[in-house]
């Protein structure tokens, strides 16, 4: 199965693994390149990109890379490698921008993870291939891809509220918005060929944009 992986997806996975492994063993490296509000506001904008290649532990890294493996090849296969990379990196930056906005008054807030980029790829793949079904390790029957995608986003909302770990949960939403918007810009025919899925995936995004700030008050 690994032999069929798209070369661009494999490159991104290897980059994440190597950078994350460096961060696991070198706290100074992790601290220098992680997402941190105060440092970014003071001028270290590169952290908005580099934090997307760092992870807190093997479980965090494994989950994100498994999701990228499942969905990345669909995007690269349908839209091509250049467009896959555009969606990946703009979703990563979208996630960082949303985190910066959501946590703007928390100068010591920090996070790492490819969550934003992966969320964008998940949303893009569901838009492009809505009939996909997934076999997950702990579920013996196939589930629709859009169920996984919406569930991934709902978990992110829970993580944002509870601020679980050092994981960039708020980046999931920004990444999903980025992947959703960029995919539609690259392939606007989806508005007519896949109207239902466009509307379905837009609902949680719209609700969170309208009411996301109220999560902190709950």
Residue pairs with C-beta under 8 A, 6 or more apart in sequence:
4 73
5 69
5 73
6 72
6 73
6 76
6 77
6 81
6 84
7 81
8 72
8 76
8 81
8 84
8 85
9 68
9 69
9 72
9 73
9 76
9 84
12 68
12 72
12 88
13 65
13 68
13 69
15 53
16 53
16 55
16 61
16 64
16 65
16 114
17 61
17 65
19 50
19 53
19 54
20 53
20 54
20 55
20 61
22 29
23 29
23 30
23 33
23 34
23 54
23 55
23 112
24 30
24 57
24 58
30 54
30 112
33 46
33 47
33 50
33 51
33 53
33 54
34 47
34 50
34 51
34 54
34 110
34 111
34 112
34 166
35 47
35 48
35 51
35 96
35 99
35 110
35 111
35 112
35 168
35 171
36 47
36 108
36 109
36 110
37 100
37 103
37 104
37 106
37 107
37 108
37 109
37 110
38 107
38 108
39 47
40 47
40 48
40 100
41 107
48 93
48 96
48 97
48 100
49 89
49 92
49 93
49 96
51 96
51 111
51 112
51 113
51 168
52 92
52 95
52 96
52 112
52 113
52 114
52 116
52 117
52 171
53 114
54 112
54 113
55 61
55 64
55 112
55 113
55 114
56 112
56 113
56 165
56 166
56 167
60 113
60 165
60 167
64 113
64 114
64 115
64 118
65 114
67 118
67 121
67 122
67 152
68 114
68 117
68 118
68 121
70 134
71 118
71 121
71 122
71 124
71 125
71 126
71 145
72 84
72 88
72 121
72 125
74 125
74 128
74 129
74 132
75 83
75 84
75 87
75 121
75 124
75 125
75 128
75 183
76 84
78 128
78 129
79 87
79 124
79 128
79 183
79 186
79 187
83 186
84 121
86 182
86 186
87 120
87 121
87 124
87 178
87 179
87 182
87 183
87 186
88 117
88 120
88 121
89 117
90 120
90 178
90 182
91 116
91 117
91 118
91 119
91 120
91 121
91 124
91 174
91 175
91 176
91 178
91 179
91 182
92 114
92 116
92 117
92 120
92 175
92 178
93 116
93 178
94 116
94 120
94 174
94 175
94 177
94 178
94 179
95 115
95 116
95 117
95 119
95 120
95 168
95 170
95 171
95 172
95 173
95 174
95 175
95 178
96 116
96 168
96 171
96 174
97 174
98 116
98 170
98 171
98 173
98 174
98 175
98 177
99 109
99 111
99 116
99 168
99 170
99 171
99 174
102 160
102 170
102 212
102 213
103 109
103 170
110 166
111 166
111 167
111 168
111 169
111 170
111 171
112 166
112 167
112 168
113 167
113 168
113 171
115 156
115 167
115 168
115 169
115 171
115 172
115 175
116 168
116 171
116 172
116 174
116 175
116 178
117 175
118 175
119 152
119 153
119 156
119 171
119 172
119 173
119 174
119 175
119 176
119 179
120 175
120 176
120 178
120 179
120 180
120 182
121 179
122 148
122 149
122 152
122 176
122 179
123 149
123 176
123 179
123 180
123 183
123 201
124 179
124 180
124 182
124 183
125 132
125 145
126 132
126 145
126 146
126 149
126 197
126 201
127 180
127 183
127 184
127 187
127 190
127 194
127 197
127 198
127 201
128 183
128 187
128 190
129 145
130 145
130 146
130 194
130 196
130 197
131 144
132 144
132 145
133 142
133 143
133 144
133 145
134 142
134 143
134 144
134 145
134 148
135 142
136 143
136 148
146 197
146 200
146 201
149 201
150 201
150 204
152 172
153 172
153 173
153 176
153 204
154 204
155 172
156 169
156 170
156 172
156 173
157 169
157 173
157 208
157 215
158 164
158 169
159 165
159 167
159 169
159 172
160 169
160 170
160 173
160 212
160 215
161 215
161 216
161 218
163 169
173 205
173 208
173 212
176 205
177 205
177 209
180 201
180 202
180 205
183 190
184 190
184 191
184 198
190 197
190 198
191 198
